[in-house]
């Protein structure tokens, strides 16, 4: 059956002389491993299109009993290669697609997660700054879609509202607790868990800001680079903690049979 869908390239692997195997996260079919025959040939119409982080409209020859699907065509919608090379942009992109690659398994449609990834990548490729801020924005919503949204307005242990407590106690730092996830007042967190990170109160305020700001208004958030990097690193650690990192294998025998036809 020939079907069309939008897809994000999560991974690519060279196969044989000129072919390529890619793992795609598609809007309509979830995670799909595909083979692109001859895609590494510069004369192929697929050449240069299927790189990690690329968003494409693709045509699949899809069979439900086939482990690896065939891609016959693809057109680029958004690409990390469309702008000037930037290591910080690429680093943010790879962190996004890597986490999504570990979160999705099998052909299970997940439109909210796909839409989050697609819109975050589109913004990433169009902006020239604030890459870590965008990454933090993405990570907070990513982990919330997985069902592990951290509590950031009330202490995860006492239930006390964080913002009034900062003013009343003149707190300069708070605690981000990995499990259960969220912000805690230091006095309430004492002796509770070793899975915690001490954070300045300004990091908490930045976390609140990105939680309350829609993507199209993210440029209005005032953020210090060091604090943004600290927040993004903390959120990625929190995401990784709640992801099952089961190894996945490719059925190369199936691919070999397909290429030989």
C-alpha positions in Angstrom: 0.0 0.0 0.0 1.3 3.4 -1.0 0.9 6.0 1.8 2.0 9.6 2.4 3.0 11.0 5.8 5.2 13.5 7.5 8.3 12.2 9.3 11.3 13.3 11.3 14.6 11.4 10.7 15.9 10.0 14.1 18.8 8.0 12.9 20.6 7.0 9.7 23.0 4.1 8.9 24.9 3.4 5.8 24.0 0.1 4.1 25.8 -1.6 1.3 27.4 0.5 -1.4 24.9 3.3 -1.9 21.8 2.6 0.3 20.8 3.8 3.7 18.7 2.6 6.6 16.8 5.3 8.6 14.7 5.3 11.7 11.8 7.7 11.2 9.2 9.0 13.6 6.1 9.6 11.5 3.0 11.5 12.2 0.6 8.7 11.2 2.5 5.4 11.9 4.8 6.2 14.8 8.4 4.8 14.7 9.2 3.2 11.3 12.5 1.8 10.1 12.9 2.3 6.4 15.3 1.4 3.6 16.3 4.0 1.0 17.7 2.2 -2.0 20.6 4.1 -3.6 20.1 7.2 -1.4 23.8 7.8 -1.1 24.2 8.1 -4.8 24.4 11.8 -5.6 22.1 11.3 -8.6 19.3 9.8 -6.5 16.3 12.0 -5.8 16.6 11.0 -2.2 20.2 12.0 -1.9 21.0 14.5 0.9 17.4 14.6 2.2 17.3 12.0 5.0 19.7 13.2 7.7 19.0 13.2 11.4 16.7 16.1 12.4 15.2 16.6 8.9 11.4 16.9 8.7 10.1 15.5 5.4 6.9 14.6 3.6 7.5 11.1 2.4 5.9 8.4 0.3 6.0 4.8 1.8 5.5 1.5 0.2 4.0 0.1 3.5 3.2 -3.5 4.3 2.0 -4.3 7.8 3.9 -7.7 7.8 7.2 -6.1 6.8 9.7 -5.1 9.4 11.5 -2.5 7.3 9.4 -0.3 5.0 10.5 1.2 1.6 10.6 4.9 0.9 10.1 5.9 -2.7 10.1 9.7 -2.4 10.5 12.5 0.0 10.5 16.3 0.1 12.2 18.4 2.8 9.9 20.6 5.0 12.5 21.7 7.5 16.2 20.8 7.6 19.1 21.6 10.0 21.3 21.9 6.8 19.2 24.8 5.5 21.0 27.4 7.7 24.6 28.2 8.4 26.3 25.4 10.4 26.1 26.0 14.1 27.4 23.5 16.7 25.0 24.7 19.4 22.0 24.3 17.1 23.1 20.8 16.1 23.7 19.8 19.7 20.2 20.9 20.7 18.8 19.0 17.7 20.6 15.8 18.4 19.4 15.9 22.1 15.8 16.3 21.0 15.8 13.5 18.4 17.8 11.2 20.6 15.3 11.5 23.5 12.3 11.0 21.2 14.0 8.0 19.6 14.2 6.4 23.0 10.6 7.3 23.9 8.9 5.8 20.9 8.7 2.2 20.1 6.8 0.3 17.5 4.2 1.7 15.1 2.2 3.5 17.7 0.8 6.9 16.6 1.6 9.7 19.0 0.4 12.9 17.4 1.1 15.2 20.5 4.7 14.1 20.7 5.2 14.3 16.9 3.7 17.8 16.9 6.0 18.9 19.7 9.1 17.6 18.0 8.2 19.1 14.6 7.4 22.5 16.0 10.5 22.6 18.2 12.7 21.7 15.3 11.1 24.2 13.0 11.8 27.0 15.6 15.3 25.7 16.2 16.2 25.9 12.5 14.8 29.4 12.2 16.4 31.0 15.2 19.9 32.3 15.5 20.2 32.2 19.3 18.7 30.9 22.5 19.2 27.2 21.5 19.5 26.0 25.1 16.4 27.9 26.1 14.5 26.2 23.3 15.9 22.9 24.3 14.7 23.4 27.9 11.3 24.5 26.7 11.1 21.2 24.7 12.4 19.0 27.5 9.8 20.2 30.0 6.9 19.5 27.6 8.5 16.2 26.4 8.7 14.7 29.8 5.2 16.0 30.6 3.8 14.2 27.6 5.4 11.0 28.9 3.4 11.4 32.1 6.2 12.6 34.4 5.4 16.3 34.6 7.5 17.8 37.5 5.7 19.8 40.1 7.1 23.3 39.9 4.6 25.5 41.7 4.3 23.6 45.0 6.9 21.8 47.1 6.8 18.1 46.2 7.1 17.2 49.9 5.2 19.8 51.9 2.7 21.0 49.2 3.6 24.6 50.1 3.5 27.1 47.3 7.1 27.8 46.1 6.9 31.5 45.1 5.4 32.8 48.4 7.9 30.6 50.3 10.8 32.2 48.5 9.7 35.7 49.6 8.7 34.7 53.2 12.0 32.7 53.9 14.2 34.9 51.7 15.4 31.7 49.9 18.4 32.0 47.6 18.3 28.4 46.4 15.8 25.5 46.0 16.0 21.8 45.4 15.0 20.0 42.2 14.1 16.5 43.1 14.4 13.8 40.4 12.1 11.3 42.0 9.4 12.4 42.8 9.9 15.0 40.2 9.7 18.7 41.0 10.8 21.6 43.1 11.2 21.3 46.9 11.9 23.8 49.7 15.3 22.9 51.1 14.0 22.4 54.7 11.3 20.0 53.4 13.8 18.0 51.3 16.4 17.4 54.0 17.2 13.7 54.3 14.4 12.8 51.9 16.4 11.7 48.8 19.8 11.7 47.2 18.4 12.3 43.7 18.3 16.0 43.9 20.0 19.1 42.5 20.4 22.4 44.3 19.4 25.3 42.1 19.5 29.0 42.5 16.1 30.7 42.9 16.7 32.4 39.5 16.7 29.0 37.8 13.3 28.3 39.4 12.0 31.6 38.0 13.4 30.7 34.6 11.7 27.3 34.8 8.4 29.0 35.6 8.9 31.4 32.7 9.4 28.7 30.1 6.5 26.6 31.5 4.1 29.6 31.0 5.4 30.8 27.6 4.1 29.5 24.3 6.7 28.7 21.7 6.0 31.7 19.5 6.7 34.0 22.4 9.8 32.2 23.7 12.1 35.0 22.3 10.7 37.3 24.9 12.0 35.3 27.9 15.1 37.0 29.4 17.6 34.3 30.2 21.2 34.2 31.3 23.2 31.7 29.1 24.8 29.9 32.1 21.5 29.5 33.9 19.8 28.3 30.7 22.5 25.7 30.1 22.1 24.5 33.8 18.4 24.2 33.4 18.6 22.3 30.1 21.1 19.9 31.6 19.0 19.3 34.7 15.8 18.7 32.6 17.7 16.3 30.3 18.9 14.3 33.3 15.3 14.2 34.6 14.0 13.0 31.2 16.7 10.3 30.9 15.9 9.1 34.4 12.3 8.4 33.3 13.0 6.8 30.0 13.5 3.1 29.5 16.6 2.7 27.5 16.1 -0.7 26.0 18.5 -1.7 23.2 17.0 -2.0 19.8 18.3 -4.1 16.9 17.8 -4.0 13.1 16.8 -7.0 11.2 19.6 -6.9 8.6 18.5 -10.2 7.0 15.2 -8.6 6.1 17.0 -5.6 4.6 19.3 -7.8 2.6 16.4 -9.7 1.1 14.7 -6.5 0.1 17.7 -5.0 -1.6 18.3 -8.2 -3.5 14.9 -8.0 -5.2 
